[in-house]
């Protein structure tokens, strides 16, 4: 019995020893000075025919801590290992998984966060002899501070006792799959250096197109340790990607023409790596013309100011005008406080939008100006809020705070400041789908820039939109120029209530894209029945009867007058063309067949999109030109979220709608049309794209 127990214990001990020797590991190591970082070195137990061993060096980082790639960028230090204490070790091949780019206050770095594994190939001097792996691993990790930590790693390896284990091999293969490698379907067509301008240009082709590409450069060329490749300027035209670098040299520029550089391509889940020979540029290289940050800020200020004249904002401006008229008897300090509150509401709203878009950008989500209108919950909330505002302005009910809260605010001066702040917030969110011509450039720049530039641009947009409110706050005496209170104010209030109600109807029409017929009828009843009950309670049965009796005839009358006016003063709109559903892959074959492709990226919530359709695309002579047999019309409806459309917009450097682009034999890479279309511009683009005498690459 005793012998049997000893036999069992001996078997267990032998099994444990075998498992340890099968796949040695240091276990997770950390330091008291920096417990947020842990490292582990493990062998997979796999021994190749040439004697080399597979190993995995893992790093685990808590929270927001990050470490770096082999070329860390403008800040940071790449992880490194000193194997000088090892025995029977010839060399170690280190593989680097695909990194990501980080931006902290304008400093561009490249690296990893969370957990990352570096696959290693261990080459012994003599494959049949035991080996000791002993080294010091130096890890640089950063958040808002940076820490340099050393870890002493030691493994004794008997190659004859190694046995591969599935778990270690699985983790190793997962890490190995994240290492970039050359992929079919992507070609690096050129890597050129212009010494005179100091620019280096990489050109790549991918028939499948691009989504969110990034390009990294590094290498072992002479002077590599003194060369910094900052974030490139990337442009995409069809299937062609161009990355423009302006490398910085801490010493003299290297004589590197003819040297081999390593180009790493990242595009969403795709990661590829290519060795490329650097050539001398055959023609001067210069960045595409663009606007400087101070120019973008000026454009943003002007675009924000123009937003005040957009139809989405007019009802809210009406509310503010009514407030201004009512304030004619108030002191300057109170008027100034109310308008500053509205301006603050605009500013805070733009900051919230910037933060929301920045989160989407960092998490890889789709970016776009006005994309909140793709959410049925957001549209539904705005519909209810505007409807309540309309009923309030029509005098059907009053919005009151609880007595205690109202007294508390009143005692601290200006219980209405919150309402004016909400007006500013409200105006901002209603303005986002009204992308004005001057606004599109600033928004596209902001969404493609770093966090600091995005926040700066959105702040300029907010200040531009808040200019009228700020002007009144600075010169509150302007209220004295307005006519005094009188009966006319009641009718003005009713007018603004009607404008707000019309806004609710417009929002409800957007909601139709997300609701079934039954749900839409239910929503209408939920909105209409309480309103009718309020009419009866506040105005009486007679008013309710008048409302019911006049409601339907009024709607029919408006429709009849509209049709009569259209027939008398203008030409009735023809039935819209049959548009194909947008497929990016359909463009290149159509152009190859000699066709012209007109791409219309639109959304129901985009006011400018509807104006382009009614004012240009469905008017002569553009309507007939689009109806020609050699024209293919592709419409990308971005009313709801669509990853394919988002990727196409991003590839074209666009982040909002409307967006129109024309492809053809004469313009295979496409011709961008302005935000607000004109007939002459559309016809000119169609003619240029359809010119068979021109030639170029694939779109």
Secondary structure, DSSP 8 states (H G I E B T S, - for coil): -HHHHHHHHHHHHHHHHHHHHHS-B---B--STTTTEEEEEEEEEEE-TTS-EEEEEEEEE-TT-EEEEEEEESS----EEE-TT-BSEEEEEE--B--EEEEETTEEEEEEESEEEEEEEEEESSTTS-EEEEEEEEEEEESSSEEEEEEEEEEEE-GGG----HHHHHHHHHHHHTB----TT-EEEEEEEETTTTEEEEEEE-TT--SSEEEEEE-SSTTGGGEE----EEEEETTEEEEEE--EESSS----TT-EEEEEEEETTEEEEEEEE-EE-SS---------HHHHHHHHHHHHHHHTTSHHHHHHHHHHHHHHHHGGGS-HHHHHHHHHHHHHHHHHHHHHHHHHHHHHHHHT----TTGGGG-HHHHHHHHHHHHHHHHHHTTS------HHHHHHHHHTS-TTHHHHHHHHHHHHHHHTT---HHHHHHHHHHHHS-HHHHHHHHHHHHHHHHHHHHHHHH-GGGGGGS----THHHHHHHHHHHHHHHHHHHHHHHHTTTS-HHHHHHHHHHHHHHHHHHHHHHH-HHHHHHHHHHHHHHHHHHHHHHHHHHHHHS---------EE--THHHHHHHHTT-EEEEEEE-TT-HHHHHHIIIIITSTTHHHHHTSTTEEEEEEE-SS--HHHHHHHHHTT--SS-EEEEEETTEEEEEE--SS--HHHHHHHHHHHT-TT------
